[in-house]
Amino acid sequence: MTDEPVTGRRDGVSDEALAAATGKTWPEWFAILDAEGAAGWKHSVIARWLDANYPLGGWWAQGVTVGYEQARGIRAPGQRQDGSFEASVSKTLPLEQLPALDAVIAAVSAELGAPASESRAAKHVTARWPMPVGSLLASAAPSKGGKTSAGLTWQRLGGADEVAPAKLRMQGWLQAAAELG
C-alpha cells in the first residue's frame, strides 16, 4: 500500500465517469477500501465485498477492484488475476456490426494474414489470430444507431513491458479499420 494520494488509474475510466456511474471517485473508493484493509484481500473478495456493500453490479465492482489493485501496486496495468498480461483497445466505428468486424479483419489481416477462426453467429461477433506471444481477439458489439464498438484484445502477453506496445499496434489496426469503413 502507498501513502501517495491517488487521483485515478493511469488509463481507463476518469474520476468523472466513475463518479457518474458509481457515485464515487477513485480516491473515494480507494479510501473506503483502504479503511477496510482490502489491500490484503484477494481480487474476488474485494469485488464481492464492493457489490455486497455498494451494489455496483459485477462490471463496476470488477473495474473498481482492478483500479484499486493497480493503484496499490497489487496488480500491474494489463495484468490479469492469474498473473498473465493482456492489452485491450476499442474504437467506435460508423458501421453496423458485421461490416465493422469485416473492417477490423481487413485491417489486421493486412499485417497478420487471415484469422484462424471467426464467429459470426454470436451476439458479439469475433475473429481470432494466433500471435508469436499469445493470441489476438477482435470483437464487435451489437451496433446501436449504425455505430459499433469494435475491440481488440491481445491475450497472454509475455510481461508488463509488452502491454503499451501491444496497445499502440492495436490502436493502429483500429484506426486503419475506421479508414476502411
Secondary structure, DSSP 8 states (H G I E B T S, - for coil): ---S---S-SSSS-HHHHHHHHSS-HHHHHHHHHHHTGGGS-HHHHHHHHHHHS---HHHHHHHHHHHHHHTTSS-TTB-TTS-EEEEEEEEESS-HHHHHHHHHHHHHHHH-S-SEEE-SSSSEEEEEE-SSSEEEEEE---BTTBEEEEEEEEEESSGGGHHHHHHHHHHHHHHHHHH-
